[in-house]
């Protein structure tokens, strides 16, 4: 597959997925998620809470320019951001190890357009915020840690969203 120039990427169609970053404490993780969002060709990123926004040297170092190619916006309140996304017709999915979650591989064509909400590296999303989601997705864990780095988990999930969407269209 040929690499797009930033100009070609700006004019290319996007997958109907929005990534919502809530209270991400590491700017390196934010940069990594921008890079994954660019690679997956998603619609945009919504940044909430105390998550840092570009331009920041720590974000830029890891994003490698994706902070300039991926559309993004900031909204302090994640509940407001979720409500707005639902109003735009998105199904909102939290990515969390939680009771009553479903496998991240269980996405279907009717789940689009979608928003994927990811949270703090230590505390995750929390039950109060998960209550605003339409559903919670979980990546199975087979080791002893029962967690992935938030940027790694986001990359895994984003590419599953893209795979399912492309298979269903």
C-alpha positions, 0 to 999 in steps of 0.5 A: 500500500502506498504511503499518502502525502499529508496533502493526499491524506487531508483529502482522503476519506476517513473511517467513521470512528472517533477516538476520545482520550480522557485524562491521559497523563502521559503525553507520550501515550497521547502522541502514540495514539495520534500516530495510531489514529493517523495509521488507522485513518479515523475521523478524529480525536476528541481530547477531554479532561486533563489530557494534554493537547498539541502542540507539546514536544512530548506529543510531537516526538512520538506522533511524528507529524500525526498531530498535524494530520489527524483532526482533533478537538478539546472538550473539558467534560467527557460527558458533554463530549459523549452526549455530542457524539451520540447526538451525531449518531455515534455509538460510544464504546468504552475500552475497559476491563469491566463487568458486563463488557463484550469482546472487542472482536464482537463489533458489527456493521451496525455499530458505526459510526462509532466512538472509542473512549479510552481513559487514564493509565492507572484508573481507567474510565471508572463506572460513572463514565462507563455508564454514559457509554452504549457498551464496553469493549474488552481486550482479553488478557492472558498473562498476569498483568491483566492490562495493556498500555493505553496506547497499545490497547487503543491501537489494537482496538482502532484497527479492529474497528477499521477491519470490521467497518471495511469488511461490512461496507 
